[in-house]
């Protein structure tokens, strides 16, 4: 198994970064989508995702 993953392990040891942040964000988006069943438009879903990820200013939306 280690031989199959050797390149990835070497990259981690060299750069000390992982994709955990993007996986966490994807998990949050998937949870928002699951809870948003029944929204009528993509714009409503997009607004909800942006709001919960903190990328939407409610005072201008």
DSSP file (Angstrom, degrees, kcal/mol; ACC not computed):
  #  RESIDUE AA STRUCTURE BP1 BP2  ACC     N-H-->O    O-->H-N    N-H-->O    O-->H-N    TCO  KAPPA ALPHA  PHI   PSI    X-CA   Y-CA   Z-CA
    1    1 A X     >        0   0    0      0, 0.0     4,-1.3     0, 0.0     3,-0.2   0.000 360.0 360.0 360.0 -41.3    0.0    0.0    0.0
    2    2 A X  H  >  +     0   0    0      1,-0.2     4,-0.5     2,-0.2     7,-0.2   0.869 360.0  56.1 -63.8 -35.2    2.8    2.4    0.8
    3    3 A X  H >4 S+     0   0    0      1,-0.2     3,-0.7     2,-0.2     4,-0.3   0.893 106.8  50.0 -63.0 -37.7    4.4    1.8   -2.6
    4    4 A X  H 34 S+     0   0    0      1,-0.2    -1,-0.2    -3,-0.2    -2,-0.2   0.793 118.8  38.0 -68.9 -27.9    1.1    2.9   -4.2
    5    5 A X  H 3X S+     0   0    0     -4,-1.3     4,-2.4     1,-0.1    -1,-0.2   0.284  83.3 109.0-106.2   8.1    0.9    6.0   -2.1
    6    6 A X  H <X S+     0   0    0     -3,-0.7     4,-2.6    -4,-0.5     5,-0.2   0.884  77.2  50.7 -56.8 -45.8    4.7    6.9   -2.1
    7    7 A X  H  > S+     0   0    0     -4,-0.3     4,-2.3     1,-0.2    -1,-0.2   0.918 112.3  47.2 -61.0 -44.5    4.4   10.0   -4.4
    8    8 A X  H  > S+     0   0    0      2,-0.2     4,-2.3     1,-0.2    -1,-0.2   0.897 112.1  50.1 -64.7 -40.8    1.6   11.5   -2.3
    9    9 A X  H  X S+     0   0    0     -4,-2.4     4,-2.5     2,-0.2    -2,-0.2   0.912 110.8  49.2 -63.7 -42.5    3.4   10.8    1.0
   10   10 A X  H  X S+     0   0    0     -4,-2.6     4,-1.9    -5,-0.2    -2,-0.2   0.902 110.1  51.4 -64.3 -40.5    6.6   12.5   -0.4
   11   11 A X  H  X S+     0   0    0     -4,-2.3     4,-2.7    -5,-0.2     5,-0.4   0.912 110.6  48.8 -62.1 -42.1    4.6   15.5   -1.6
   12   12 A X  H  X S+     0   0    0     -4,-2.3     4,-3.1     1,-0.2    -2,-0.2   0.937 111.5  48.6 -63.5 -45.5    3.0   15.8    1.9
   13   13 A X  H  < S+     0   0    0     -4,-2.5    -1,-0.2     1,-0.2    -2,-0.2   0.829 116.1  44.7 -64.6 -30.9    6.4   15.6    3.6
   14   14 A X  H  < S+     0   0    0     -4,-1.9    -2,-0.2    -5,-0.2    -1,-0.2   0.911 130.2  20.1 -78.3 -43.7    7.9   18.2    1.3
   15   15 A X  H  < S-     0   0    0     -4,-2.7    -3,-0.2    -5,-0.2    -2,-0.2   0.661  84.6-143.6-105.3 -20.2    5.0   20.7    1.3
   16   16 A X     <  +     0   0    0     -4,-3.1     2,-0.3    -5,-0.4    -4,-0.1   0.855  57.6 122.1  55.7  40.5    3.1   19.9    4.5
   17   17 A X        -     0   0    0     -6,-0.2     2,-0.3    -5,-0.1    -1,-0.2  -0.956  37.6-174.7-128.7 152.6   -0.3   20.7    2.9
   18   18 A X        -     0   0    0     -2,-0.3     3,-0.3    -3,-0.1     4,-0.2  -0.795  37.4-114.2-132.4 176.0   -3.4   18.6    2.5
   19   19 A X  S  > S+     0   0    0     -2,-0.3     4,-2.2     1,-0.2     5,-0.2   0.100  79.0 114.9 -97.9  21.3   -6.8   19.0    0.8
   20   20 A X  H  > S+     0   0    0      1,-0.2     4,-2.4     2,-0.2     5,-0.2   0.865  71.9  54.5 -61.0 -38.3   -8.6   18.9    4.2
   21   21 A X  H  > S+     0   0    0     -3,-0.3     4,-2.2     1,-0.2    -1,-0.2   0.930 110.8  44.3 -64.1 -44.7   -9.8   22.5    3.8
   22   22 A X  H  > S+     0   0    0      1,-0.2     4,-2.5     2,-0.2    -1,-0.2   0.879 112.9  52.0 -69.2 -35.5  -11.4   21.8    0.5
   23   23 A X  H  X S+     0   0    0     -4,-2.2     4,-2.0     2,-0.2    -2,-0.2   0.895 109.8  49.9 -65.3 -39.2  -13.0   18.6    1.7
   24   24 A X  H  X S+     0   0    0     -4,-2.4     4,-2.0     2,-0.2    -2,-0.2   0.910 111.3  48.0 -65.0 -42.1  -14.4   20.4    4.7
   25   25 A X  H  X S+     0   0    0     -4,-2.2     4,-2.4     2,-0.2    -2,-0.2   0.918 110.7  51.3 -65.2 -42.8  -15.9   23.1    2.5
   26   26 A X  H  X S+     0   0    0     -4,-2.5     4,-2.5     1,-0.2    -1,-0.2   0.884 108.5  52.7 -60.7 -38.0  -17.4   20.5    0.1
   27   27 A X  H  X S+     0   0    0     -4,-2.0     4,-2.1     2,-0.2    -1,-0.2   0.911 109.2  48.6 -64.0 -42.6  -18.9   18.7    3.1
   28   28 A X  H  X S+     0   0    0     -4,-2.0     4,-2.3     2,-0.2    -2,-0.2   0.911 111.7  49.2 -64.5 -41.9  -20.6   21.9    4.2
   29   29 A X  H  X S+     0   0    0     -4,-2.4     4,-2.6     1,-0.2    -2,-0.2   0.920 110.2  51.0 -63.3 -43.6  -21.9   22.6    0.7
   30   30 A X  H  X S+     0   0    0     -4,-2.5     4,-2.3     1,-0.2    -1,-0.2   0.888 110.6  49.4 -61.3 -38.9  -23.3   19.1    0.5
   31   31 A X  H  X S+     0   0    0     -4,-2.1     4,-1.9     2,-0.2    -1,-0.2   0.896 110.7  49.8 -67.0 -40.4  -25.1   19.5    3.8
   32   32 A X  H  X S+     0   0    0     -4,-2.3     4,-1.0     2,-0.2    -2,-0.2   0.918 111.3  49.3 -63.6 -43.3  -26.6   22.8    2.8
   33   33 A X  H >< S+     0   0    0     -4,-2.6     3,-0.6     1,-0.2    -2,-0.2   0.909 109.5  51.9 -63.0 -42.2  -27.8   21.3   -0.5
   34   34 A X  H >< S+     0   0    0     -4,-2.3     3,-0.7     1,-0.2    -1,-0.2   0.872 113.1  44.7 -63.1 -36.1  -29.4   18.3    1.4
   35   35 A X  H 3< S+     0   0    0     -4,-1.9    -1,-0.2     1,-0.2    -2,-0.2   0.619 105.5  64.1 -81.6 -12.0  -31.2   20.7    3.7
   36   36 A X  T X<  +     0   0    0     -4,-1.0     3,-1.8    -3,-0.6    -1,-0.2   0.168  66.8 143.4 -99.6  17.8  -32.3   23.0    0.9
   37   37 A X  T <   +     0   0    0     -3,-0.7     3,-0.1     1,-0.3    -3,-0.0  -0.336  64.3  34.8 -58.1 135.7  -34.5   20.5   -0.9
   38   38 A X  T 3  S+     0   0    0      1,-0.4    -1,-0.3     2,-0.0     2,-0.1   0.337  76.0 141.7 100.4  -6.6  -37.5   22.2   -2.4
   39   39 A X    <   -     0   0    0     -3,-1.8    -1,-0.4     1,-0.1    -3,-0.0  -0.473  46.2-143.7 -65.5 141.7  -35.9   25.5   -3.3
   40   40 A X  S    S+     0   0    0     -2,-0.1     2,-0.3    -3,-0.1    -1,-0.1   0.785  70.7  34.6 -83.6 -27.3  -37.3   26.6   -6.6
   41   41 A X     >  -     0   0    0      1,-0.1     4,-1.6    -3,-0.0     5,-0.1  -0.898  68.6-127.0-131.4 156.9  -34.3   28.2   -8.3
   42   42 A X  H  > S+     0   0    0     -2,-0.3     4,-3.1     1,-0.2     5,-0.2   0.846 111.3  61.4 -64.8 -34.3  -30.6   27.7   -8.5
   43   43 A X  H  > S+     0   0    0      1,-0.2     4,-2.5     2,-0.2    -1,-0.2   0.895 103.0  50.0 -61.8 -39.5  -30.2   31.4   -7.5
   44   44 A X  H  > S+     0   0    0      2,-0.2     4,-2.1     1,-0.2    -1,-0.2   0.912 112.7  46.8 -64.3 -42.2  -31.9   30.7   -4.2
   45   45 A X  H  X S+     0   0    0     -4,-1.6     4,-2.5     2,-0.2    -2,-0.2   0.924 112.3  49.8 -64.9 -44.4  -29.6   27.7   -3.6
   46   46 A X  H  X S+     0   0    0     -4,-3.1     4,-2.7     1,-0.2     5,-0.2   0.912 110.6  50.1 -60.7 -43.6  -26.5   29.7   -4.5
   47   47 A X  H  X S+     0   0    0     -4,-2.5     4,-2.5    -5,-0.2    -1,-0.2   0.910 110.8  49.7 -61.4 -42.7  -27.6   32.5   -2.2
   48   48 A X  H  X S+     0   0    0     -4,-2.1     4,-2.4     2,-0.2    -2,-0.2   0.917 111.7  47.8 -63.5 -44.1  -28.0   30.0    0.6
   49   49 A X  H  X S+     0   0    0     -4,-2.5     4,-1.8     1,-0.2     6,-0.2   0.944 113.7  47.0 -62.4 -48.2  -24.6   28.4    0.1
   50   50 A X  H  <>S+     0   0    0     -4,-2.7     5,-2.5     1,-0.2     6,-0.6   0.893 111.9  51.6 -62.0 -39.6  -22.9   31.8   -0.1
   51   51 A X  H ><5S+     0   0    0     -4,-2.5     3,-1.2    -5,-0.2     5,-0.3   0.947 112.2  44.1 -62.0 -49.3  -24.7   33.0    3.1
   52   52 A X  H 3<5S+     0   0    0     -4,-2.4    -1,-0.2     1,-0.3    -2,-0.2   0.739 111.6  53.4 -73.4 -21.7  -23.7   29.9    5.1
   53   53 A X  T 3<5S-     0   0    0     -4,-1.8    -1,-0.3    -5,-0.2    -2,-0.2   0.423 115.2-115.2 -89.9   1.8  -20.1   30.0    3.9
   54   54 A X  T < 5S+     0   0    0     -3,-1.2    -3,-0.2    -4,-0.4    -2,-0.1   0.704  85.4 114.4  78.6  19.8  -19.8   33.6    5.0
   55   55 A X      < +     0   0    0     -5,-2.5     2,-0.4    -6,-0.2    -4,-0.2   0.211  57.1  80.5-106.3  14.2  -19.3   35.0    1.4
   56   56 A X        -     0   0    0     -6,-0.6     2,-0.8    -5,-0.3    -2,-0.1  -0.980  67.5-144.1-127.3 130.5  -22.4   37.0    1.2
   57   57 A X    >>  -     0   0    0     -2,-0.4     3,-1.6     1,-0.1     4,-0.9  -0.825  11.2-158.2 -91.2 109.0  -23.1   40.4    2.7
   58   58 A X  T 34 S+     0   0    0     -2,-0.8    -1,-0.1     1,-0.3     3,-0.1   0.727  85.6  67.4 -62.4 -21.5  -26.7   40.3    3.9
   59   59 A X  T 34 S+     0   0    0      1,-0.2    -1,-0.3     2,-0.1    -2,-0.0   0.738 110.5  32.8 -74.1 -20.0  -27.0   44.1    3.8
   60   60 A X  T <4        0   0    0     -3,-1.6    -1,-0.2     1,-0.1    -2,-0.2   0.500 360.0 360.0-110.3  -6.5  -26.6   44.2    0.0
   61   61 A X     <        0   0    0     -4,-0.9    -2,-0.1    -3,-0.1    -3,-0.1   0.468 360.0 360.0 -93.4 360.0  -28.4   41.0   -1.0
